[in-house]
Amino acid sequence: MVSSSEDEGMAEDLFGPEEVEAAAEKDDECADWTDDFIVSDEKKVDKDGGDDGDEADLTCAPCTTGRRPKTLKSPVRPSAEAVEEHYATHFPYRNWCAVCVKAKGVEDAHRRAKRYEQKEFDGELKIVGIDYNSIDEKAMSTSEELCKLKTMVIKDEATGVVFQHVAPKKGPSDEWLMKRVCRDIEELGHSDMILKTDGEPAIVAVQAEVQSRRKARTVPRNPPAYDPKSNGPIEKAVRDTAEHSRALKLGLEERLKGHVPIGAGIVEWILEHAAFLISKYSVGHDGMTPHERATGHKWHRPLVEIGEVVLAKLIGKRKYKGKKDKRKKKLAALSIEAIWTGQCARTGEHLVVIPGGDAFRCRTVRRVPVEERWNLEKVLQVKAVPRRPTVARGRERHWTEVRRRAGQALRAGRQALRAGREATEATSRTGPAR
């Protein structure tokens, strides 16, 4: 056997004193590391690598040089009934819902440093903001035509109530849209108010048009140019409506097991319904929804998922003083199969569309069995939209207008011809002027 002193001498001859000292330091570290092992029978392992004779169980002591990782929480899927209830509105956001994550998933939040304090609006003019939002997507066509939709978003800063309507073009030339904007402001219950927009010329023209149409005082306000952060509430409303519209469209496509092009009629109903759901079901920091802040009570009307096939109960037409017409066809069906497209915020009625036909309101709808609720072909047949709910009557009005204008032109031509004849006869009787 070679002694330890002989080992050290041989090491110095081979490596040199500095390398030997470095190796000795490493041996000391290894010795300290072996001391960290605890023997269950209160026996420590020899630093030479041996034990006291019996085999002992070694347990690692808590590591002081590492940190426990903070892992992400795993989503837990609730019951099937809770999933069905969530799919009706997609409110609130749930991390177990793939549609919510795809449509509304954002970056990790920066924690709020100060406690949220709600602004006091009492005694001040209410602020209503309006802005445009552009939605682009490649339509399903062989030419891959780019289909675009523009919407106008309206938000009441005091309550958070949001409206969204499709805008075929920018500016105040759309009569239907101008009427809807004035009607939405009327539903908010504001008399004197501040109408806030950005500096875009088209939206400023809309601001002036709304101001001229309203009887109450409307104070225009515009933030500095190219500074969207100064118009934060309406910018957030644009983002929220876009996110929830995307969520509803993705949820509908998941139900239908197919793609819904952005140019389909059901998409316009989705855009309107997204703002409706935000106003009725999104809960703020104060624990209230925008509808509750505006009215003081909760929204209790039941609803179903948009695009769902339902049985809508027909209502009889009323002649006068609330009396209904007598039904001549007493054996006719009282309900009709239709596509559910939303609810009316003012009356609480359901908005349904007959596939390929008109849209109408009804107070009562009934769900069909799950196997019959989703039909892609019927959803794509929806032609009636919020601005043109009566497709057939719209065509009739168009041709009626064409015939009316043609009749006016014909009568004007006859009058001109008659006037020419009378002038000729008068000239022949009196003779030419000298």
Backbone hydrogen bonds, N-H to C=O, Kabsch-Sander energy under -0.5 kcal/mol:
donor,donor_aa,acceptor,acceptor_aa,energy
7,D,3,S,-1.8
8,E,4,S,-2.2
9,G,5,S,-2.1
10,M,6,E,-2.5
11,A,7,D,-2.3
12,E,8,E,-2.3
13,D,9,G,-2.0
14,L,10,M,-1.7
15,F,11,A,-3.3
16,G,11,A,-0.8
16,G,12,E,-0.6
20,V,16,G,-1.5
21,E,17,P,-2.1
22,A,18,E,-2.0
23,A,19,E,-2.0
24,A,20,V,-2.0
25,E,21,E,-2.1
26,K,22,A,-1.8
27,D,23,A,-1.8
28,D,24,A,-2.0
29,E,25,E,-2.1
30,C,26,K,-2.3
31,A,27,D,-2.1
32,D,28,D,-2.4
33,W,29,E,-2.2
34,T,30,C,-2.1
35,D,31,A,-1.2
36,D,32,D,-0.6
36,D,33,W,-0.9
37,F,34,T,-1.1
38,I,59,T,-1.4
40,S,57,D,-1.6
42,E,39,V,-1.8
46,D,50,G,-2.2
49,G,46,D,-1.8
59,T,38,I,-1.5
61,A,36,D,-0.5
71,T,69,P,-0.8
77,R,75,P,-0.5
83,V,79,S,-2.0
84,E,80,A,-2.2
85,E,81,E,-2.1
86,H,82,A,-2.2
87,Y,83,V,-2.2
88,A,84,E,-0.7
88,A,85,E,-0.5
89,T,85,E,-0.5
89,T,86,H,-1.1
90,H,86,H,-3.6
97,C,94,R,-1.1
98,A,96,W,-0.7
101,V,97,C,-2.1
102,K,98,A,-2.5
103,A,99,V,-2.4
104,K,100,C,-3.1
105,G,101,V,-1.3
111,R,109,A,-0.6
118,Q,116,Y,-0.5
121,F,119,K,-0.6
124,E,121,F,-2.0
126,K,192,D,-0.7
128,V,126,K,-0.5
128,V,194,I,-3.0
129,G,155,K,-2.7
130,I,196,K,-1.9
131,D,153,V,-1.8
133,N,151,T,-2.5
135,I,149,L,-3.5
137,E,147,C,-1.8
139,A,137,E,-0.5
139,A,145,E,-1.9
141,S,139,A,-1.4
144,E,141,S,-1.1
147,C,137,E,-1.8
147,C,145,E,-0.7
149,L,135,I,-2.7
151,T,133,N,-3.1
152,M,165,H,-3.1
153,V,131,D,-3.0
153,V,151,T,-0.5
154,I,163,F,-2.5
155,K,129,G,-2.5
156,D,161,V,-2.2
157,E,127,I,-2.4
157,E,155,K,-0.7
160,G,156,D,-3.0
163,F,154,I,-2.5
165,H,152,M,-1.9
167,A,150,K,-3.8
174,D,171,G,-0.6
175,E,173,S,-1.0
178,M,174,D,-2.0
179,K,175,E,-2.1
180,R,176,W,-2.1
181,V,177,L,-2.4
182,C,178,M,-2.1
183,R,179,K,-2.2
184,D,180,R,-2.7
185,I,181,V,-2.2
186,E,182,C,-1.8
187,E,183,R,-2.2
188,L,184,D,-1.2
189,G,185,I,-0.5
189,G,186,E,-1.2
190,H,185,I,-1.0
193,M,217,R,-2.0
194,I,126,K,-3.3
195,L,219,V,-2.2
196,K,128,V,-2.8
196,K,194,I,-0.7
197,T,221,R,-2.0
204,V,200,E,-2.2
205,A,201,P,-2.0
206,V,202,A,-1.6
207,Q,203,I,-2.1
208,A,204,V,-2.1
209,E,205,A,-2.1
210,V,206,V,-2.6
211,Q,207,Q,-2.0
212,S,208,A,-1.9
213,R,209,E,-1.6
214,R,210,V,-1.9
219,V,193,M,-2.7
221,R,195,L,-2.0
227,D,224,P,-1.0
230,S,227,D,-1.2
231,N,228,P,-1.6
232,G,229,K,-0.9
235,E,231,N,-1.6
236,K,232,G,-2.5
237,A,233,P,-1.9
238,V,234,I,-2.2
239,R,235,E,-1.9
240,D,236,K,-2.9
241,T,237,A,-2.6
242,A,238,V,-1.9
243,E,239,R,-2.4
244,H,240,D,-2.6
245,S,241,T,-2.3
246,R,242,A,-2.0
247,A,243,E,-2.1
248,L,244,H,-2.5
249,K,245,S,-2.2
250,L,246,R,-2.6
251,G,247,A,-2.5
252,L,248,L,-2.3
253,E,249,K,-2.3
254,E,250,L,-2.1
255,R,251,G,-1.8
256,L,252,L,-2.7
257,K,253,E,-1.4
258,G,253,E,-1.4
264,A,261,P,-1.7
265,G,382,V,-0.8
267,V,264,A,-1.0
268,E,264,A,-0.6
268,E,265,G,-0.7
269,W,265,G,-1.0
270,I,266,I,-2.0
271,L,267,V,-2.2
272,E,268,E,-1.7
273,H,269,W,-2.7
274,A,270,I,-2.3
275,A,271,L,-1.2
276,F,272,E,-1.6
277,L,273,H,-2.5
278,I,274,A,-1.9
279,S,275,A,-2.1
280,K,276,F,-1.7
281,Y,277,L,-2.6
282,S,277,L,-0.6
282,S,278,I,-1.2
284,G,288,M,-2.5
287,G,284,G,-1.7
291,H,279,S,-2.2
293,R,289,T,-2.1
294,A,290,P,-2.0
295,T,291,H,-2.5
296,G,292,E,-1.9
300,H,298,K,-0.7
307,G,340,W,-3.1
308,E,305,E,-1.5
309,V,373,R,-2.5
310,V,338,A,-2.7
311,L,366,R,-2.8
312,A,310,V,-0.7
312,A,336,I,-2.8
313,K,364,T,-2.4
314,L,334,L,-2.9
319,K,323,K,-2.2
323,K,320,Y,-2.1
325,D,317,K,-2.4
330,K,328,K,-1.1
332,A,329,K,-1.3
336,I,312,A,-2.5
338,A,310,V,-2.5
339,I,353,V,-3.0
340,W,308,E,-2.8
340,W,338,A,-0.5
341,T,351,L,-3.1
342,G,351,L,-0.8
344,C,349,E,-2.7
345,A,343,Q,-0.6
348,G,344,C,-2.5
350,H,362,C,-3.0
351,L,342,G,-3.0
352,V,350,H,-0.6
352,V,360,F,-2.3
353,V,339,I,-2.4
354,I,358,D,-2.5
356,G,381,Q,-1.5
357,G,354,I,-3.3
359,A,389,P,-2.7
360,F,352,V,-2.4
362,C,350,H,-1.8
366,R,311,L,-2.2
368,V,309,V,-0.7
372,E,369,P,-1.9
373,R,370,V,-1.1
375,N,373,R,-0.5
379,V,375,N,-1.9
380,L,376,L,-2.2
381,Q,377,E,-0.7
382,V,379,V,-1.5
383,K,381,Q,-0.6
384,A,357,G,-0.6
385,V,388,R,-1.3
388,R,385,V,-1.1
391,V,389,P,-0.8
394,G,390,T,-1.6
395,R,391,V,-1.8
396,E,392,A,-2.1
397,R,393,R,-2.9
398,H,394,G,-1.9
399,W,395,R,-2.3
400,T,396,E,-2.3
401,E,397,R,-2.4
402,V,398,H,-2.2
403,R,399,W,-2.6
404,R,400,T,-2.3
405,R,401,E,-2.5
406,A,402,V,-2.3
407,G,403,R,-2.3
408,Q,404,R,-2.2
409,A,405,R,-2.4
410,L,406,A,-2.2
411,R,407,G,-2.6
412,A,408,Q,-2.5
413,G,409,A,-2.1
414,R,410,L,-2.2
415,Q,411,R,-2.4
416,A,412,A,-2.1
417,L,413,G,-2.3
418,R,414,R,-2.7
419,A,415,Q,-2.5
420,G,416,A,-2.0
421,R,417,L,-2.1
422,E,418,R,-2.4
423,A,419,A,-2.0
424,T,420,G,-1.9
425,E,421,R,-2.7
426,A,422,E,-2.3
427,T,423,A,-1.8
428,S,424,T,-2.0
429,R,425,E,-1.7
430,T,426,A,-1.9
431,G,427,T,-1.8
